[in-house]
Amino acid sequence: MKMPTPINPPADDAGQGIEAQVQALAAEQAALLQGSSVQARYDQALGELVEQKADQAGALEQRLENMLDRQQAQLQQNMASRPGMIALPSTRAAWEQANQRCQARLQQLQARLERVQDLHHGMGLYSPRIEEMAARQLRAQQPELVEQWSLQRQAERSLTETQRRSLTQELSRGRTPSP
């Protein structure tokens, strides 16, 4: 009995073209998987830092509010212990000086609280300020991750721009774009 000979398809240009397309798609898929892991790592690291910064800002706000309350109580206590009409001028001067120091400290604490609240709840140019601070900290702590993420974003923008140009050229030639 004779063994059938294996059928070898002819090596033509169409077969090589398909093989090249398959390899290109496989490479593109691998790049997307790698890119998504970089994106996921970046998003996770940024999210952790944003949460950490938000907690810090909240704790600082609480501390400043408590300090403000104590300072206001001290100012009220100081006002209640105002020297009488028959007090010595030096006693009045000391009371006024203490009162001014107390008011200055109160204003300083209020300004700090407003600044912290602005950082905690305020918006930056493109995102919340907390997120901008976290992104700055991430760049300082993990520059290699940020560099990879930046390169990936740049490649995505370049690919999008290339696709847009290709589509524009096809439309200008009067063709309908192929899916």
C-alpha positions in Angstrom: 0.0 0.0 0.0 1.3 3.3 -1.0 1.5 6.2 1.6 -0.1 9.4 0.4 2.3 12.1 -0.2 1.7 15.2 1.9 0.3 18.0 0.0 2.5 21.1 0.2 0.7 24.3 -0.8 2.6 26.3 -3.4 4.6 29.0 -1.8 3.1 32.0 -3.4 3.0 35.7 -2.6 -0.6 35.5 -1.2 0.4 33.0 1.4 3.4 35.0 2.4 1.2 38.1 2.6 -1.2 36.4 4.9 1.6 35.1 7.1 3.0 38.7 7.3 -0.4 40.0 8.3 -0.8 37.3 11.0 2.6 38.1 12.4 1.8 41.8 12.4 -1.5 41.2 14.2 0.3 39.0 16.8 2.9 41.7 17.4 0.2 44.4 17.7 -1.7 42.2 20.2 1.4 41.6 22.2 2.1 45.4 22.3 -1.5 46.1 23.4 -1.2 43.5 26.2 2.1 44.9 27.3 0.8 48.5 27.0 -2.3 47.7 29.0 -0.1 46.3 31.8 1.9 49.5 31.8 -1.3 51.5 31.9 -2.7 49.3 34.7 0.4 49.7 36.8 0.5 53.4 36.2 -3.2 53.8 37.1 -2.8 51.7 40.2 0.2 53.6 41.4 -1.4 57.0 40.7 -4.6 55.9 42.4 -2.8 54.8 45.5 -0.9 58.2 45.7 -4.1 60.1 45.1 -5.8 58.3 48.0 -2.8 58.8 50.2 -2.7 62.6 49.3 -6.5 62.9 50.0 -6.1 61.2 53.4 -3.2 63.6 54.2 -5.2 66.6 53.2 -8.2 65.5 55.2 -6.1 64.9 58.3 -4.4 68.2 57.9 -7.7 70.0 57.5 -9.0 68.4 60.7 -5.9 69.4 62.6 -6.1 73.0 61.4 -9.8 73.2 62.2 -9.1 71.9 65.8 -6.3 74.5 66.1 -8.6 77.2 64.9 -11.3 76.2 67.4 -8.7 76.4 70.2 -7.4 79.7 69.0 -10.9 81.2 68.8 -11.6 79.9 72.4 -8.3 81.5 73.6 -9.3 84.8 71.8 -12.7 84.8 73.5 -11.1 84.0 76.9 -8.6 86.9 76.3 -11.5 89.2 75.4 -13.4 88.2 78.6 -10.4 89.0 80.7 -10.2 92.6 79.5 -8.6 94.9 82.1 -11.0 97.2 83.8 -11.1 101.0 83.8 -8.7 101.4 86.7 -6.1 99.0 85.4 -2.5 100.2 84.8 -1.5 101.3 81.3 1.1 98.5 81.2 -1.6 95.9 82.0 -3.8 97.4 79.2 -0.8 97.4 76.8 0.1 93.8 77.6 -3.6 92.7 77.1 -3.8 94.5 73.7 -0.5 92.9 72.6 -1.7 89.4 73.6 -5.0 90.1 71.9 -3.2 91.2 68.6 -0.9 88.1 68.8 -4.0 85.9 69.2 -5.8 87.5 66.3 -2.7 87.3 64.0 -2.4 83.6 64.8 -6.1 83.1 64.1 -5.7 84.8 60.7 -2.6 82.7 59.9 -4.5 79.5 60.8 -7.5 80.5 58.7 -5.2 81.2 55.7 -3.5 77.8 56.1 -6.9 76.1 56.3 -8.1 77.8 53.1 -4.9 76.8 51.3 -5.2 73.1 52.4 -8.9 73.1 51.4 -8.0 74.6 48.0 -5.4 71.9 47.5 -7.8 69.1 48.7 -10.9 70.2 46.8 -9.7 72.5 44.1 -9.2 71.9 40.4 -5.9 72.3 38.6 -5.5 73.1 34.9 -6.5 69.6 33.7 -7.4 67.6 36.8 -8.0 67.9 40.6 -5.0 69.4 42.4 -4.7 66.3 44.6 -4.2 64.2 41.4 -1.7 66.7 40.0 0.3 66.5 43.2 0.1 62.7 43.1 1.3 62.6 39.5 4.3 64.8 40.4 5.1 62.5 43.3 4.8 59.4 41.0 7.2 61.0 38.5 9.7 61.5 41.3 9.3 58.0 42.9 8.9 55.9 39.8 10.4 57.7 36.8 10.8 54.5 34.7 7.1 53.6 35.0 6.1 57.2 34.1 8.5 57.1 31.1 7.1 53.8 29.8 3.5 55.2 30.2 4.5 58.4 28.5 6.0 56.5 25.6 3.0 54.3 25.3 0.7 57.3 25.2 2.9 59.0 22.6 2.7 55.8 20.4 -1.1 55.7 20.8 -1.4 59.3 19.7 0.9 58.7 16.8 -1.1 55.6 15.7 -4.4 57.6 16.0 -2.9 60.4 14.0 -1.7 58.0 11.3 -5.1 56.3 11.1 -6.8 59.7 10.9 -4.5 60.8 8.0 -5.1 57.5 6.2 -8.8 57.9 6.6 -8.6 61.5 5.4 -6.6 60.5 2.3 -9.0 57.7 1.4 -12.0 60.1 1.8 -10.2 62.7 -0.4 -9.7 60.1 -3.1 -13.4 59.4 -3.1 -13.2 55.9 -1.6 -15.1 54.6 1.3 -12.9 53.4 4.1 -12.7 49.7 4.7 -13.4 48.4 8.2 
